[in-house]
Amino acid sequence: MLYFILISPYQPTYSYFYRFDNSNIRQLYEDLSTEEKQVFGFDFNDIDWDTYMKKIHIQGLRKHVLKGLGSKL
């Protein structure tokens, strides 16, 4: 119930299907030289998405969007 109360103001945004496209950033990465790839190193294959979502993204939502109210979700 608490989840529904906290999320209900955002219903118009989560009721849609979104598709995120990162093809531009992938193309930019492919266009980098080997040296530039070592310097800037933002290969998406190196990201541990499970850890990122659990330890960074969700925690940031709780802190900044839910203002601490989502700590029990």
Gaussian input, Z-matrix of N, CA and C with variables (Angstrom, degrees):
# hf/3-21g

backbone

0 1
 N
 C     1     B1
 C     2     B2     1     A1
 N     3     B3     2     A2     1     D1
 C     4     B4     3     A3     2     D2
 C     5     B5     4     A4     3     D3
 N     6     B6     5     A5     4     D4
 C     7     B7     6     A6     5     D5
 C     8     B8     7     A7     6     D6
 N     9     B9     8     A8     7     D7
 C    10    B10     9     A9     8     D8
 C    11    B11    10    A10     9     D9
 N    12    B12    11    A11    10    D10
 C    13    B13    12    A12    11    D11
 C    14    B14    13    A13    12    D12
 N    15    B15    14    A14    13    D13
 C    16    B16    15    A15    14    D14
 C    17    B17    16    A16    15    D15
 N    18    B18    17    A17    16    D16
 C    19    B19    18    A18    17    D17
 C    20    B20    19    A19    18    D18
 N    21    B21    20    A20    19    D19
 C    22    B22    21    A21    20    D20
 C    23    B23    22    A22    21    D21
 N    24    B24    23    A23    22    D22
 C    25    B25    24    A24    23    D23
 C    26    B26    25    A25    24    D24
 N    27    B27    26    A26    25    D25
 C    28    B28    27    A27    26    D26
 C    29    B29    28    A28    27    D27
 N    30    B30    29    A29    28    D28
 C    31    B31    30    A30    29    D29
 C    32    B32    31    A31    30    D30
 N    33    B33    32    A32    31    D31
 C    34    B34    33    A33    32    D32
 C    35    B35    34    A34    33    D33
 N    36    B36    35    A35    34    D34
 C    37    B37    36    A36    35    D35
 C    38    B38    37    A37    36    D36
 N    39    B39    38    A38    37    D37
 C    40    B40    39    A39    38    D38
 C    41    B41    40    A40    39    D39
 N    42    B42    41    A41    40    D40
 C    43    B43    42    A42    41    D41
 C    44    B44    43    A43    42    D42
 N    45    B45    44    A44    43    D43
 C    46    B46    45    A45    44    D44
 C    47    B47    46    A46    45    D45
 N    48    B48    47    A47    46    D46
 C    49    B49    48    A48    47    D47
 C    50    B50    49    A49    48    D48
 N    51    B51    50    A50    49    D49
 C    52    B52    51    A51    50    D50
 C    53    B53    52    A52    51    D51
 N    54    B54    53    A53    52    D52
 C    55    B55    54    A54    53    D53
 C    56    B56    55    A55    54    D54
 N    57    B57    56    A56    55    D55
 C    58    B58    57    A57    56    D56
 C    59    B59    58    A58    57    D57
 N    60    B60    59    A59    58    D58
 C    61    B61    60    A60    59    D59
 C    62    B62    61    A61    60    D60
 N    63    B63    62    A62    61    D61
 C    64    B64    63    A63    62    D62
 C    65    B65    64    A64    63    D63
 N    66    B66    65    A65    64    D64
 C    67    B67    66    A66    65    D65
 C    68    B68    67    A67    66    D66
 N    69    B69    68    A68    67    D67
 C    70    B70    69    A69    68    D68
 C    71    B71    70    A70    69    D69
 N    72    B72    71    A71    70    D70
 C    73    B73    72    A72    71    D71
 C    74    B74    73    A73    72    D72
 N    75    B75    74    A74    73    D73
 C    76    B76    75    A75    74    D74
 C    77    B77    76    A76    75    D75
 N    78    B78    77    A77    76    D76
 C    79    B79    78    A78    77    D77
 C    80    B80    79    A79    78    D78
 N    81    B81    80    A80    79    D79
 C    82    B82    81    A81    80    D80
 C    83    B83    82    A82    81    D81
 N    84    B84    83    A83    82    D82
 C    85    B85    84    A84    83    D83
 C    86    B86    85    A85    84    D84
 N    87    B87    86    A86    85    D85
 C    88    B88    87    A87    86    D86
 C    89    B89    88    A88    87    D87
 N    90    B90    89    A89    88    D88
 C    91    B91    90    A90    89    D89
 C    92    B92    91    A91    90    D90
 N    93    B93    92    A92    91    D91
 C    94    B94    93    A93    92    D92
 C    95    B95    94    A94    93    D93
 N    96    B96    95    A95    94    D94
 C    97    B97    96    A96    95    D95
 C    98    B98    97    A97    96    D96
 N    99    B99    98    A98    97    D97
 C   100   B100    99    A99    98    D98
 C   101   B101   100   A100    99    D99
 N   102   B102   101   A101   100   D100
 C   103   B103   102   A102   101   D101
 C   104   B104   103   A103   102   D102
 N   105   B105   104   A104   103   D103
 C   106   B106   105   A105   104   D104
 C   107   B107   106   A106   105   D105
 N   108   B108   107   A107   106   D106
 C   109   B109   108   A108   107   D107
 C   110   B110   109   A109   108   D108
 N   111   B111   110   A110   109   D109
 C   112   B112   111   A111   110   D110
 C   113   B113   112   A112   111   D111
 N   114   B114   113   A113   112   D112
 C   115   B115   114   A114   113   D113
 C   116   B116   115   A115   114   D114
 N   117   B117   116   A116   115   D115
 C   118   B118   117   A117   116   D116
 C   119   B119   118   A118   117   D117
 N   120   B120   119   A119   118   D118
 C   121   B121   120   A120   119   D119
 C   122   B122   121   A121   120   D120
 N   123   B123   122   A122   121   D121
 C   124   B124   123   A123   122   D122
 C   125   B125   124   A124   123   D123
 N   126   B126   125   A125   124   D124
 C   127   B127   126   A126   125   D125
 C   128   B128   127   A127   126   D126
 N   129   B129   128   A128   127   D127
 C   130   B130   129   A129   128   D128
 C   131   B131   130   A130   129   D129
 N   132   B132   131   A131   130   D130
 C   133   B133   132   A132   131   D131
 C   134   B134   133   A133   132   D132
 N   135   B135   134   A134   133   D133
 C   136   B136   135   A135   134   D134
 C   137   B137   136   A136   135   D135
 N   138   B138   137   A137   136   D136
 C   139   B139   138   A138   137   D137
 C   140   B140   139   A139   138   D138
 N   141   B141   140   A140   139   D139
 C   142   B142   141   A141   140   D140
 C   143   B143   142   A142   141   D141
 N   144   B144   143   A143   142   D142
 C   145   B145   144   A144   143   D143
 C   146   B146   145   A145   144   D144
 N   147   B147   146   A146   145   D145
 C   148   B148   147   A147   146   D146
 C   149   B149   148   A148   147   D147
 N   150   B150   149   A149   148   D148
 C   151   B151   150   A150   149   D149
 C   152   B152   151   A151   150   D150
 N   153   B153   152   A152   151   D151
 C   154   B154   153   A153   152   D152
 C   155   B155   154   A154   153   D153
 N   156   B156   155   A155   154   D154
 C   157   B157   156   A156   155   D155
 C   158   B158   157   A157   156   D156
 N   159   B159   158   A158   157   D157
 C   160   B160   159   A159   158   D158
 C   161   B161   160   A160   159   D159
 N   162   B162   161   A161   160   D160
 C   163   B163   162   A162   161   D161
 C   164   B164   163   A163   162   D162
 N   165   B165   164   A164   163   D163
 C   166   B166   165   A165   164   D164
 C   167   B167   166   A166   165   D165
 N   168   B168   167   A167   166   D166
 C   169   B169   168   A168   167   D167
 C   170   B170   169   A169   168   D168
 N   171   B171   170   A170   169   D169
 C   172   B172   171   A171   170   D170
 C   173   B173   172   A172   171   D171
 N   174   B174   173   A173   172   D172
 C   175   B175   174   A174   173   D173
 C   176   B176   175   A175   174   D174
 N   177   B177   176   A176   175   D175
 C   178   B178   177   A177   176   D176
 C   179   B179   178   A178   177   D177
 N   180   B180   179   A179   178   D178
 C   181   B181   180   A180   179   D179
 C   182   B182   181   A181   180   D180
 N   183   B183   182   A182   181   D181
 C   184   B184   183   A183   182   D182
 C   185   B185   184   A184   183   D183
 N   186   B186   185   A185   184   D184
 C   187   B187   186   A186   185   D185
 C   188   B188   187   A187   186   D186
 N   189   B189   188   A188   187   D187
 C   190   B190   189   A189   188   D188
 C   191   B191   190   A190   189   D189
 N   192   B192   191   A191   190   D190
 C   193   B193   192   A192   191   D191
 C   194   B194   193   A193   192   D192
 N   195   B195   194   A194   193   D193
 C   196   B196   195   A195   194   D194
 C   197   B197   196   A196   195   D195
 N   198   B198   197   A197   196   D196
 C   199   B199   198   A198   197   D197
 C   200   B200   199   A199   198   D198
 N   201   B201   200   A200   199   D199
 C   202   B202   201   A201   200   D200
 C   203   B203   202   A202   201   D201
 N   204   B204   203   A203   202   D202
 C   205   B205   204   A204   203   D203
 C   206   B206   205   A205   204   D204
 N   207   B207   206   A206   205   D205
 C   208   B208   207   A207   206   D206
 C   209   B209   208   A208   207   D207
 N   210   B210   209   A209   208   D208
 C   211   B211   210   A210   209   D209
 C   212   B212   211   A211   210   D210
 N   213   B213   212   A212   211   D211
 C   214   B214   213   A213   212   D212
 C   215   B215   214   A214   213   D213
 N   216   B216   215   A215   214   D214
 C   217   B217   216   A216   215   D215
 C   218   B218   217   A217   216   D216

   B1=1.4546
   B2=1.5268
   B3=1.3388
   B4=1.4604
   B5=1.5189
   B6=1.3348
   B7=1.4649
   B8=1.5237
   B9=1.3046
   B10=1.4595
   B11=1.5307
   B12=1.3099
   B13=1.4610
   B14=1.5302
   B15=1.3333
   B16=1.4576
   B17=1.5183
   B18=1.3215
   B19=1.4499
   B20=1.5261
   B21=1.3161
   B22=1.4612
   B23=1.5344
   B24=1.3376
   B25=1.4733
   B26=1.5272
   B27=1.3283
   B28=1.4602
   B29=1.5327
   B30=1.3194
   B31=1.4633
   B32=1.5276
   B33=1.3150
   B34=1.4737
   B35=1.5275
   B36=1.3326
   B37=1.4570
   B38=1.5168
   B39=1.3188
   B40=1.4605
   B41=1.5201
   B42=1.2991
   B43=1.4593
   B44=1.5328
   B45=1.3226
   B46=1.4502
   B47=1.5276
   B48=1.3157
   B49=1.4503
   B50=1.5232
   B51=1.3196
   B52=1.4555
   B53=1.5182
   B54=1.3029
   B55=1.4603
   B56=1.5198
   B57=1.3064
   B58=1.4499
   B59=1.5183
   B60=1.2982
   B61=1.4565
   B62=1.5256
   B63=1.3059
   B64=1.4610
   B65=1.5295
   B66=1.3216
   B67=1.4652
   B68=1.5344
   B69=1.3145
   B70=1.4703
   B71=1.5221
   B72=1.3242
   B73=1.4670
   B74=1.5218
   B75=1.3245
   B76=1.4688
   B77=1.5325
   B78=1.3222
   B79=1.4610
   B80=1.5210
   B81=1.3225
   B82=1.4609
   B83=1.5169
   B84=1.3223
   B85=1.4602
   B86=1.5314
   B87=1.3108
   B88=1.4674
   B89=1.5268
   B90=1.3140
   B91=1.4629
   B92=1.5344
   B93=1.3300
   B94=1.4603
   B95=1.5259
   B96=1.3217
   B97=1.4630
   B98=1.5264
   B99=1.3283
   B100=1.4660
   B101=1.5276
   B102=1.3253
   B103=1.4701
   B104=1.5250
   B105=1.3232
   B106=1.4689
   B107=1.5271
   B108=1.3079
   B109=1.4674
   B110=1.5171
   B111=1.3297
   B112=1.4607
   B113=1.5274
   B114=1.3253
   B115=1.4667
   B116=1.5241
   B117=1.3287
   B118=1.4707
   B119=1.5184
   B120=1.3065
   B121=1.4614
   B122=1.5174
   B123=1.2993
   B124=1.4588
   B125=1.5186
   B126=1.3233
   B127=1.4576
   B128=1.5375
   B129=1.3116
   B130=1.4647
   B131=1.5258
   B132=1.3089
   B133=1.4607
   B134=1.5217
   B135=1.3197
   B136=1.4634
   B137=1.5327
   B138=1.2960
   B139=1.4699
   B140=1.5243
   B141=1.3138
   B142=1.4681
   B143=1.5389
   B144=1.3242
   B145=1.4658
   B146=1.5169
   B147=1.3255
   B148=1.4628
   B149=1.5296
   B150=1.3219
   B151=1.4677
   B152=1.5188
   B153=1.3268
   B154=1.4613
   B155=1.5305
   B156=1.3259
   B157=1.4664
   B158=1.5271
   B159=1.3293
   B160=1.4659
   B161=1.5150
   B162=1.3233
   B163=1.4615
   B164=1.5293
   B165=1.3327
   B166=1.4596
   B167=1.5279
   B168=1.3156
   B169=1.4625
   B170=1.5334
   B171=1.3193
   B172=1.4749
   B173=1.5258
   B174=1.3373
   B175=1.4683
   B176=1.5215
   B177=1.3491
   B178=1.4654
   B179=1.5178
   B180=1.3288
   B181=1.4664
   B182=1.5251
   B183=1.3224
   B184=1.4700
   B185=1.5204
   B186=1.3242
   B187=1.4663
   B188=1.5242
   B189=1.3407
   B190=1.4583
   B191=1.5329
   B192=1.3160
   B193=1.4690
   B194=1.5242
   B195=1.3267
   B196=1.4589
   B197=1.5253
   B198=1.3143
   B199=1.4786
   B200=1.5133
   B201=1.3390
   B202=1.4567
   B203=1.5099
   B204=1.3188
   B205=1.4637
   B206=1.5264
   B207=1.3175
   B208=1.4610
   B209=1.5113
   B210=1.3166
   B211=1.4705
   B212=1.5213
   B213=1.3305
   B214=1.4521
   B215=1.5248
   B216=1.3412
   B217=1.4638
   B218=1.5011
   A1=111.15
   A2=116.69
   A3=120.40
   A4=110.41
   A5=116.72
   A6=121.51
   A7=110.26
   A8=118.17
   A9=122.08
   A10=111.08
   A11=117.42
   A12=121.44
   A13=110.73
   A14=117.01
   A15=120.60
   A16=112.52
   A17=117.39
   A18=121.39
   A19=112.57
   A20=119.27
   A21=121.50
   A22=114.66
   A23=120.91
   A24=118.02
   A25=113.00
   A26=116.75
   A27=121.10
   A28=112.36
   A29=117.26
   A30=121.13
   A31=113.51
   A32=120.29
   A33=118.60
   A34=113.18
   A35=118.38
   A36=119.48
   A37=112.86
   A38=119.18
   A39=118.07
   A40=112.55
   A41=119.40
   A42=120.28
   A43=111.88
   A44=117.98
   A45=122.09
   A46=110.11
   A47=115.77
   A48=120.95
   A49=108.25
   A50=116.50
   A51=121.02
   A52=109.97
   A53=115.01
   A54=121.28
   A55=107.55
   A56=116.14
   A57=120.87
   A58=108.98
   A59=115.64
   A60=121.52
   A61=109.23
   A62=116.36
   A63=119.95
   A64=111.29
   A65=116.89
   A66=120.23
   A67=112.16
   A68=118.74
   A69=120.58
   A70=111.68
   A71=116.83
   A72=119.50
   A73=110.55
   A74=117.47
   A75=120.41
   A76=110.19
   A77=117.41
   A78=120.62
   A79=110.37
   A80=117.24
   A81=121.15
   A82=110.22
   A83=116.90
   A84=121.15
   A85=110.81
   A86=116.96
   A87=121.10
   A88=111.77
   A89=117.06
   A90=121.59
   A91=113.25
   A92=117.65
   A93=120.66
   A94=111.02
   A95=115.80
   A96=119.84
   A97=108.28
   A98=116.13
   A99=120.71
   A100=110.61
   A101=116.80
   A102=120.74
   A103=111.31
   A104=116.47
   A105=120.39
   A106=110.83
   A107=117.23
   A108=120.32
   A109=111.06
   A110=117.34
   A111=120.75
   A112=111.31
   A113=116.41
   A114=120.87
   A115=110.98
   A116=116.58
   A117=120.62
   A118=113.13
   A119=118.59
   A120=125.71
   A121=117.11
   A122=118.59
   A123=119.96
   A124=111.12
   A125=115.12
   A126=120.95
   A127=108.47
   A128=116.18
   A129=121.30
   A130=112.75
   A131=116.62
   A132=119.89
   A133=111.73
   A134=117.80
   A135=121.93
   A136=112.72
   A137=117.93
   A138=121.28
   A139=109.96
   A140=115.86
   A141=121.49
   A142=106.17
   A143=115.96
   A144=121.46
   A145=112.74
   A146=117.77
   A147=120.62
   A148=110.21
   A149=116.06
   A150=120.26
   A151=111.05
   A152=117.27
   A153=120.62
   A154=110.93
   A155=116.74
   A156=120.06
   A157=111.45
   A158=117.04
   A159=120.99
   A160=113.44
   A161=117.88
   A162=120.66
   A163=114.34
   A164=117.58
   A165=119.33
   A166=111.45
   A167=117.41
   A168=121.17
   A169=112.19
   A170=117.15
   A171=120.81
   A172=110.38
   A173=117.03
   A174=119.95
   A175=111.24
   A176=116.48
   A177=120.33
   A178=111.88
   A179=116.90
   A180=120.05
   A181=110.90
   A182=115.82
   A183=119.36
   A184=111.79
   A185=116.03
   A186=120.14
   A187=112.84
   A188=117.21
   A189=120.03
   A190=114.55
   A191=117.15
   A192=119.32
   A193=110.53
   A194=116.18
   A195=119.65
   A196=112.24
   A197=117.26
   A198=123.40
   A199=111.86
   A200=116.26
   A201=121.02
   A202=114.84
   A203=118.44
   A204=120.62
   A205=112.91
   A206=117.45
   A207=120.84
   A208=114.13
   A209=117.86
   A210=120.42
   A211=112.66
   A212=118.38
   A213=120.97
   A214=112.07
   A215=117.39
   A216=120.02
   A217=110.38
   D1=-43.53
   D2=179.36
   D3=-59.36
   D4=-40.66
   D5=178.51
   D6=-58.27
   D7=-46.77
   D8=-179.00
   D9=-62.84
   D10=-41.78
   D11=-179.72
   D12=-64.47
   D13=-41.39
   D14=-178.79
   D15=-72.40
   D16=-32.79
   D17=-175.35
   D18=-90.85
   D19=-24.24
   D20=-174.00
   D21=-53.04
   D22=-34.30
   D23=176.71
   D24=-64.31
   D25=-20.50
   D26=-177.82
   D27=-97.45
   D28=7.37
   D29=-176.29
   D30=-52.18
   D31=-43.29
   D32=179.89
   D33=-58.41
   D34=-28.54
   D35=-178.82
   D36=-87.69
   D37=-33.10
   D38=-177.67
   D39=-89.88
   D40=-4.70
   D41=179.80
   D42=-85.17
   D43=-4.56
   D44=178.17
   D45=-99.11
   D46=157.71
   D47=174.29
   D48=-94.47
   D49=125.95
   D50=-179.47
   D51=-113.43
   D52=144.43
   D53=175.44
   D54=-124.72
   D55=120.77
   D56=-179.86
   D57=-96.66
   D58=136.28
   D59=-176.51
   D60=-121.40
   D61=120.32
   D62=179.08
   D63=-113.02
   D64=24.75
   D65=-177.07
   D66=-63.72
   D67=-33.92
   D68=179.14
   D69=-65.15
   D70=-44.20
   D71=-179.47
   D72=-70.90
   D73=-33.35
   D74=175.53
   D75=-65.65
   D76=-40.77
   D77=178.23
   D78=-65.28
   D79=-41.24
   D80=176.97
   D81=-58.41
   D82=-45.09
   D83=179.55
   D84=-61.96
   D85=-43.03
   D86=179.69
   D87=-63.69
   D88=-30.96
   D89=-178.83
   D90=-78.67
   D91=-11.77
   D92=179.36
   D93=-71.29
   D94=149.12
   D95=173.09
   D96=-73.07
   D97=168.79
   D98=178.83
   D99=-59.88
   D100=-41.74
   D101=178.09
   D102=-62.10
   D103=-44.73
   D104=-179.58
   D105=-64.69
   D106=-37.22
   D107=177.82
   D108=-62.34
   D109=-37.03
   D110=178.12
   D111=-70.08
   D112=-37.85
   D113=-178.90
   D114=-71.32
   D115=-47.93
   D116=-173.70
   D117=-90.81
   D118=-27.55
   D119=173.45
   D120=32.66
   D121=68.95
   D122=176.38
   D123=-123.39
   D124=48.28
   D125=177.85
   D126=-73.48
   D127=120.18
   D128=-177.16
   D129=-63.22
   D130=-21.50
   D131=178.65
   D132=-71.64
   D133=-17.43
   D134=-179.85
   D135=-86.42
   D136=-8.36
   D137=-177.09
   D138=-83.61
   D139=130.53
   D140=174.43
   D141=-86.58
   D142=92.11
   D143=-172.45
   D144=-63.44
   D145=-35.04
   D146=-179.68
   D147=-63.22
   D148=-47.61
   D149=178.02
   D150=-64.71
   D151=-43.03
   D152=179.55
   D153=-57.92
   D154=-48.62
   D155=-177.45
   D156=-63.54
   D157=-44.92
   D158=-175.66
   D159=-74.79
   D160=-41.90
   D161=-171.32
   D162=-98.03
   D163=-18.76
   D164=-177.37
   D165=-117.59
   D166=-59.03
   D167=-174.09
   D168=-63.80
   D169=-54.32
   D170=-178.28
   D171=-63.42
   D172=-41.09
   D173=179.08
   D174=-63.45
   D175=-38.07
   D176=177.59
   D177=-65.95
   D178=-39.73
   D179=176.35
   D180=-61.72
   D181=-44.49
   D182=179.37
   D183=-61.08
   D184=-43.47
   D185=-176.28
   D186=-74.63
   D187=-46.36
   D188=-170.12
   D189=-97.63
   D190=-31.81
   D191=-178.43
   D192=-93.33
   D193=-49.14
   D194=-178.47
   D195=-88.50
   D196=-4.07
   D197=177.78
   D198=53.15
   D199=43.03
   D200=177.73
   D201=87.03
   D202=-12.48
   D203=-177.47
   D204=-70.05
   D205=-20.64
   D206=-177.60
   D207=-89.52
   D208=12.52
   D209=-176.29
   D210=-65.59
   D211=-19.54
   D212=-179.32
   D213=-100.06
   D214=2.73
   D215=179.70
   D216=-81.37

